[in-house]
Amino acid sequence: MRIDAIKTGLAVGAGATGIVALILAYRRQRLGERAQAHAEKVAADEKDHQERVASDATHDATERRITELYTKAVELLGSEKATVRLGAVYALERVAQANPEHRQTVVNVVCSYLRMPFSWPPVAQEDGEASSIEVSRAREEFQVRQAAQRVLVAHLRPNKSYPDVWESLEIDLAGAILVDFDFDRCCVSTATFSQAIFVGGASFEDAVSDGEANFRLARFPGDVSFSGMVFNGPTSIEDVAFLADVDLTRTTWKSGARFDRTVFAKPTMFGEATFHGFTSFSDVTFQGNVSFADASFDGTAWFQGALFEDLAWFGKATFSDDARFAQAEFRGVAWFAGLQFPRMAEFSEATFRRAVTYAGARFVEAARFDSTRFIQDAIFSDVDFDGRPSFRDTSFEGDTSFVGSSFDLDGADAEGSTFKGELWIKDSPE
């Protein structure tokens, strides 16, 4: 029995020893695994760190290279040699094309270059002629500027040659001298052309300005077309001189537009144009005939003090809000036939020196012609006055027709009005 007990004790001791050995082996294995995992993590972190350092170094090197190229190109733009300046323009183009984050900066530089003083054609000297050297320099500079204009606009519109359009960029060409400027289909964030001079023709057809557009005090000696352009932001075309034909057909202003004091020297077309928001033509001058045929005014249309020296055609135009022509002067025929004025129609103190027709028009709310002067025939035939029209102190110096209209001389506010020509209210003169 004693021997059996000893054997049993030895067996139990051996088993315990084995268990302890197993536990120690497990712990060693776990420690080894943890050490290996830690070593692997340290190695991975070190690799990531090295990769970040390498990436940062690459980025820094790239940025330094871009900065050097950019700085050099800007420096070369100041060269006296036209060929060097030309190369600088294309160098900047390559920098912008390869680095989208630098495009606005490059565009700013190109715009700044175009804003530099420039005379085209060359300015004559006191003897009336420009020297051959000055003419040569002017022609060389002209080529550089044409290249700058092409580089600028080529990337602002979709085309096969440059599928990667430079989007959402601001254009600042205030005071620039732009020759034969072609901005067709270009899309920009904001457009600043204040005090710019457009030598030759200029075209903005189907272009888009998403933000503010400023043409204040710009000068257009040649023909210009804005046909189909969309102005999504507020637009200022105030104090502008349009000295040749202007095409504004199908143009859209979505956030209001101001043309105050602008001069249109030749025929101007606003056919099918759309005006959203407040639109002001205050004190504008149309020296040639102007057409607003099929134009749409979705906000207040303000023509106070406007001067129409030739035909003023508003055939099939639509007004959704007030139409105010107070103190306007019409020296040519004025056509408002068939129009509907849903809100206030204000023609007080206006002067019509030639015939004017409102035949078939409808005035839904107030129609005011107080102190208006009709020097020749005034036609209000078949006009519907839903409200009470006001013709206080109005002067009708030619023949006047209200035949077929809802006008009632006794019911209208016509105190102080005078009729020097024949007045037709029915089928025979009164």
RARA-V506288 format. One record per backbone hydrogen bond with DSSP energy under -1.0 kcal/mol. CO is the residue of the C=O (numbers start at 1). NH is the residue of the N-H. Records with the same first field share a line. If there is no record, write none. Layout:
# RARA-V506288
CO: NH + NH
This chain:
# RARA-V506288
1: 5
2: 6
3: 7
4: 8
5: 9
6: 10
7: 11
8: 12
9: 13
10: 14
11: 15
12: 16
13: 17
14: 18
15: 19
16: 20
17: 21
18: 22
19: 23
20: 24
21: 25
22: 26
23: 27
24: 28
25: 29
26: 30
27: 31
28: 32
29: 33
30: 34
31: 35
32: 36
33: 37
34: 38
35: 39
36: 40
37: 41
38: 42
39: 43
40: 44
41: 45
42: 46
43: 47
44: 48
45: 49
46: 50
47: 51
48: 52
49: 53
50: 54
51: 55
52: 56
53: 57
54: 58
55: 59
56: 60
57: 61
58: 62
59: 63
60: 64
61: 65
62: 66
63: 67
64: 68
65: 69
66: 70
67: 71
68: 72
69: 73
70: 74
71: 75
72: 76
73: 77
75: 78
76: 79
81: 85
82: 86
83: 87
84: 88
85: 89
86: 90
87: 91
88: 92
89: 93
90: 94
91: 95
92: 96
93: 97
94: 98
95: 99
99: 102
100: 103
102: 106
103: 107
104: 108
105: 109
106: 110
107: 111
108: 112
109: 113
110: 114
111: 115
113: 116
114: 177
125: 128
131: 135
132: 136
133: 137
134: 138
135: 139
136: 140
137: 141
138: 142
139: 143
140: 144
141: 145
142: 146
143: 147
144: 148
145: 149
146: 150
147: 151
148: 152
149: 153
150: 154
153: 156
155: 166
156: 187
163: 165
169: 189
171: 192
173: 176
176: 197
178: 199
181: 203
183: 186
186: 208
188: 210
189: 211
190: 171
191: 214
192: 173
193: 196
194: 175
196: 219
197: 178
199: 180
202: 225
203: 183
204: 207
205: 185
207: 230
208: 188
209: 232
212: 191
213: 236
214: 193
215: 218
216: 195
218: 241
219: 198
220: 243
223: 202
224: 247
225: 204
226: 229
227: 206
229: 252
230: 209
231: 254
234: 213
235: 258
236: 215
238: 217
240: 263
241: 220
242: 265
245: 224
246: 269
247: 226
248: 251
249: 228
251: 274
252: 231
253: 276
256: 235
257: 280
258: 237
259: 262
260: 239
262: 285
263: 242
264: 287
267: 246
268: 291
269: 248
270: 273
271: 250
273: 296
274: 253
275: 298
276: 256
278: 257
279: 302
280: 259
281: 284
282: 261
284: 307
285: 264
286: 309
289: 268
290: 313
291: 270
292: 295
293: 272
295: 318
296: 275
297: 320
300: 279
301: 324
302: 281
303: 306
304: 283
306: 329
307: 286
308: 331
311: 290
312: 335
313: 292
314: 317
315: 294
318: 297
322: 301
323: 346
324: 303
325: 328
326: 305
328: 351
329: 308
330: 353
333: 312
334: 357
335: 314
336: 339
339: 362
341: 364
344: 323
345: 368
346: 325
347: 350
348: 327
350: 373
351: 330
352: 375
355: 334
356: 379
357: 336
358: 361
359: 338
361: 384
362: 341
363: 386
366: 345
367: 390
368: 347
369: 372
370: 349
372: 395
373: 352
374: 397
377: 356
378: 401
379: 358
380: 383
381: 360
383: 406
384: 363
389: 413
390: 369
391: 394
392: 371
394: 418
395: 374
396: 420
399: 378
400: 424
401: 380
402: 405
403: 382
408: 412
412: 414
413: 391
414: 417
415: 393
418: 396
422: 400
423: 430
424: 402
